């Protein structure tokens, strides 16, 4: 009789546990989210400008800044005829982070027969806001809070709502300046090098 009583108690306990498990069903939900951004565009007709050192002389060290006139070292007087900083227009969605990656030449190679070259010592980049290619005031959106930076493989830009780029669209202008050193005895001619800017959402 004792054995039967014990079995009955165990059976009831098992039944209660089973009922309790069914009563404690819970639910949770998460959202599937996608943020659609404007297509990120760099340069294009009317939205880019070559970095032009203008006229340089053999032995001259000449700097074209991102903003302002060119300068030369020593006894050379820098010619500003035709001199322009390089520029890329960047159009993107506001309130985003954009990674800029620069592929920069180490020298300018003579255009035509020959292998002569002009060394590029340093590059400088700056961010500017404005509808037209020239822009207006520098934009304090670069890493470290300044208006100029050293271009390289990765620079993250915070694009604010107030920044205006090409076509009065959200964006900015990236200007490029550099310093070249022309060797003494460099052949007369046109020297070129390709500067590439790649931009993507960070």
C-alpha positions in Angstrom: 0.0 0.0 0.0 2.9 2.3 0.7 4.4 1.8 -2.7 1.1 2.7 -4.4 0.8 5.9 -2.4 4.3 7.0 -3.4 3.7 6.4 -7.0 0.6 8.5 -6.9 2.5 11.5 -5.4 5.2 11.3 -8.1 2.6 11.1 -10.9 0.9 14.3 -9.7 4.2 16.2 -9.4 5.1 15.3 -13.0 1.8 16.5 -14.2 2.1 19.8 -12.4 5.6 20.4 -14.0 4.3 19.7 -17.4 1.4 22.2 -17.0 3.8 24.9 -15.7 6.1 24.6 -18.8 3.1 25.2 -21.1 2.0 28.2 -19.2 5.3 30.1 -19.4 5.5 30.6 -23.2 7.2 34.0 -24.0 7.7 36.1 -27.2 10.2 38.6 -28.4 10.5 40.7 -31.6 13.2 42.5 -33.5 13.1 44.8 -36.5 14.6 44.3 -39.9 16.0 47.7 -40.9 17.5 49.1 -44.1 18.6 52.7 -44.5 18.6 53.8 -48.2 21.2 56.5 -49.0 21.7 58.6 -52.0 24.2 57.2 -54.5 27.7 58.5 -53.6 29.3 60.3 -56.5 32.8 61.7 -56.9 33.9 64.1 -59.6 32.4 64.0 -63.1 32.1 66.8 -65.8 32.2 70.2 -64.2 32.9 68.7 -60.7 36.6 68.1 -60.9 39.7 70.2 -61.7 43.3 69.2 -62.4 46.1 70.1 -60.0 48.1 72.5 -62.2 51.6 73.8 -61.2 51.7 76.1 -64.2 55.1 77.2 -65.4 58.1 75.9 -63.4 61.8 76.3 -64.0 64.6 73.8 -63.7 65.8 73.7 -60.1 62.6 75.2 -58.7 60.8 73.9 -55.7 57.2 75.0 -56.1 54.1 74.6 -53.8 50.5 74.9 -54.9 48.4 75.0 -51.7 44.8 73.9 -51.4 43.8 77.6 -51.2 45.8 80.7 -52.1 48.7 81.5 -54.4 51.7 79.3 -55.3 55.0 79.8 -53.6 58.6 78.9 -54.5 61.8 78.5 -52.4 64.9 80.5 -52.7 65.4 83.1 -55.4 62.6 81.7 -57.6 59.5 83.8 -58.0 56.5 81.6 -58.3 54.4 82.0 -61.5 50.7 81.8 -60.7 49.7 81.9 -64.4 47.3 78.9 -64.9 48.0 77.6 -61.4 45.1 75.8 -59.7 44.7 73.3 -56.8 43.1 70.0 -57.8 39.5 69.5 -56.8 36.9 66.7 -56.6 33.3 67.3 -55.9 31.7 64.7 -53.6 27.9 64.2 -53.5 26.4 62.0 -50.7 23.6 61.6 -48.2 23.9 64.1 -45.2 24.5 62.9 -41.7 26.8 60.1 -42.8 30.4 59.0 -42.5 32.4 58.8 -45.7 35.8 57.2 -46.1 38.2 58.9 -48.6 41.0 57.0 -50.1 43.7 58.6 -52.2 46.0 57.0 -54.7 48.8 59.5 -55.2 51.7 59.5 -57.7 55.3 59.9 -56.3 56.3 61.9 -59.3 55.2 63.6 -62.5 56.4 61.8 -65.7 57.3 63.7 -68.9 54.6 63.4 -71.5 56.2 62.0 -74.6 59.4 60.1 -75.3 61.8 59.8 -72.4 61.6 58.7 -68.7 62.4 62.1 -67.1 60.3 62.9 -64.0 59.7 65.5 -61.3 59.5 64.4 -57.7 56.4 65.3 -55.7 57.5 65.9 -52.1 54.2 66.3 -50.3 50.5 66.4 -50.8 47.9 68.4 -48.8 44.2 68.1 -49.0 41.4 70.3 -47.7 37.6 70.2 -47.5 35.5 73.1 -48.7 31.7 73.7 -48.8 30.0 75.6 -51.6 27.9 75.1 -54.7 30.6 76.2 -57.2 33.9 74.5 -57.9 35.8 77.1 -55.9 33.8 76.6 -52.8 33.8 79.3 -50.1 34.9 78.6 -46.5 36.8 75.5 -45.3 34.6 72.9 -43.6 35.7 71.7 -40.2 34.8 68.1 -40.9 38.1 66.5 -41.2 39.7 64.2 -38.7 41.2 66.3 -35.9 38.8 69.3 -36.6 41.1 71.2 -39.0 40.4 72.3 -42.5 43.5 70.5 -44.1 44.9 67.0 -43.8 47.4 64.7 -45.3 45.7 62.6 -47.9 46.4 58.9 -47.7 44.7 55.4 -47.8 41.9 56.3 -45.3 40.4 59.5 -44.0 36.9 59.5 -42.5 34.7 62.5 -43.0 31.6 63.3 -41.0 29.2 64.9 -43.6 26.9 67.3 -41.7 23.5 68.4 -42.9 24.7 72.0 -43.5 27.5 71.1 -45.9 26.8 71.8 -49.5 28.6 70.3 -52.5 28.1 70.2 -56.3 24.7 71.1 -57.7 23.6 72.6 -54.3 23.4 69.0 -53.1 24.6 67.6 -49.7 28.4 67.0 -50.1 31.7 68.9 -50.2 34.7 69.7 -52.3 38.1 68.0 -51.8 41.0 70.2 -52.9 44.5 68.8 -53.5 47.7 70.7 -53.3 51.3 69.6 -53.5 55.0 70.5 -53.6 57.2 69.5 -56.6 61.0 69.7 -56.9 62.2 70.2 -60.5 65.7 68.8 -61.1 68.4 71.1 -62.5 68.7 70.3 -66.2 65.2 68.8 -66.4 64.1 68.6 -70.1 61.5 71.1 -71.3 58.1 69.6 -71.6 54.8 68.7 -70.0 54.9 66.4 -67.0 51.9 64.5 -65.7 50.7 62.1 -63.0 47.3 60.7 -62.1 45.6 61.5 -58.7 42.7 59.2 -57.8 40.1 59.7 -55.1 37.8 56.8 -54.0 34.9 57.5 -51.7 32.6 55.1 -49.9 30.2 55.1 -47.0 32.0 54.1 -43.8 
